[in-house]
Amino acid sequence: MLAAGLVLGSVGLVGAQAAAPQTTAQQESAATPATGVTVAAPTAAPAEASAPATTATDPLLALDGGPDIQPVAGVGQPTDKFIGVQAQVTPTGRRAAWMHDDILVPVITIISVFVLLLLLWVMFRYRRAANPVASKTSHNTLIEVIWTLAPVVILVLIAVPSIGLLQAQYKPAPANAITLKAIGNQWYWSYQYPDNGGFEITSNMLKEKGMTTGEERARTDADGPPLLATDNRIVLPVGVPIRLLTTSNDVIHAWAMPAFWIKLDAVPGKINETSFIIEKPGVYFGQCSELCGARHGFMPITVAAVDKATFDKWVVAKGGSVKGAAAPAAAPAATAAPTTDAAAAPAAAPQADK
């Protein structure tokens, strides 16, 4: 009976182990003799398991040293078979798009249709068959006054919003603006953040798969469209004025971002300036718009627009500093500095020996 009971007990134990495998902590507890002391379960394994998840969702340096933001088709990039201005994400851009769509296009369309109809009417009405004897009239005062005054009136009406838009495009940036300095090179862009410690980023176009050499990374759909994706994106905050400075190290380039309504020449030995405010987060694409040499078409621009808090964290992760923030080491140093003569004496002694 005793032997049969042992056999049945061993069979039941094996079945239970097969049905529910023990964890490492349970196995160690089972192997520990019953001494009346509770053995704590290890906690290192769960912490290690959760660490990769934190790294994977880090928004600071996830994609080429910048926030991992995916581009959206039709936003901030060319769209196949689309005719018109890109959707604008800056106040000046929206104003310019309104003027283009609601003023310039209707006026141009009306004038073009009127001239076409007038030309067709003249061709039909004064053809040789209908008018065998040509008129010798050389002047008509009323017609001459109309075709002189009408264009003047049209141009004056267009000039009123146009001058205001031109002024808005070159309005000086306020004191709280973040400065981005874009430097054109043959054939890539480099960027500096003077207000955030002056760190620099170099941005090159990503090559297509099969065209890379060495350790170069090929472009993917997550980077953006062909010929527009870059290995390092510019990161800018949303809702904060941006002061854009452009210059060049060699020939004339042009920093153009259609979704911001920005196109500013980069001239060697000169700094041009404009300002804008990005209203919506996202990824936006542009390129050099000044013929600058053989690889002019391979100077794309990629901007990742994020919230201000993420931008500040990215700046710190890049080794820069947050504009307007106090130096973190200043307060502790002032607190720890000795104020008594006795404490100052040992510091002065080594200097006297020198």
Phi, psi and omega in degrees: 000320179295318179296319179296320179296319179296319179297313180297321179295319179293322177297317179295323179294317178298319179296321180292321178295323179291326183284324183223094180299139182280148173283171180299320180295319180294321180295319179293322178294321180292325181280345181282131179297151181285090182253000182086002179257128180282130179262121182285143179285144179298144180245357184291320184298313178299324180295319179294327180292327182275344183298314180301326180297321179295318180294321183293330183261008179295118185276001188275304187235039186283324186232105178052043178078012181224171179302142182277084179247129182272135175293152180247131181300133179085358180241118177071019181204161179297147180237130182298133177067015177263133178244123180138185181275141177301153176301125186270141182237020174231152179302317178295321179296318179295322178294318179293320178295322177298316180295321180294313187281323188258346181240300187293311183297313177298318181296314180297320181294315180297315181296318181295317179294319179298314180296321179296314179296321179296320179294316178296320181294318179295319180297324182278314186289324186249028174289164185298322182293323182272341183219073185297329180256110183290143178286145179258016179293129182249341182219148172215107188301317182297314181296319181295322178294318181295312185283355173266316183283324184300311177298325179297314180298317180298315181295323178295317179296323178287329184293330183300303177289334182293317180295321177296321178293319179298320178295320180293328181293331183241026177291132180300143181287147178288176185293332183273011182288152173264127184268130173239122179254116180258126183242121180275139178223158174271104000225085178196171178247143169236149188229144176232149178244082185299328182278354184236041177096351175078017178292158188235146179232135175253132186237121178239156178290138175280133179278161179281162179299133182094352180251356183277158177226150178063232183262014179294144180261134179280154179292144173235171179296334178290339179278327182137185182291160175301145178069001179238341181280143181237159180285335176227120179275151170279135178250126181226150181277152177270140176079007180242134178301137179245126174263114181260123174247136180232142174205182183216154177263352185218284182240181181284126172243181176212126180271110185236129177227098187303322183290342178261355186059046182239130169210105187231125181294144173248106189250133178301136178075007182219148178243120174262154186221142170208177181216157179198167177229123178276128185263338185229136175294155179153187178245128184233143187238143175211192180195170176295134184239029175226125183302112190235009178139192188297325182254034179303323183282006182241037178237065182285166179230131178232124180244127173256113180264123183229172177290162186298322181296316178295321178299316180297319179294321178295319179300314179296319179296333178276358181093009179266194181226153181280129181296130178086350180277142179288148179296125185295335184271352185290312183296311179300323180295319180292325180289322185277348184293129179290145183245351182268156179294327181295324180284332181281336183298313180300327179289330182279335184299311180300326179294325180293324179297323179294000000 
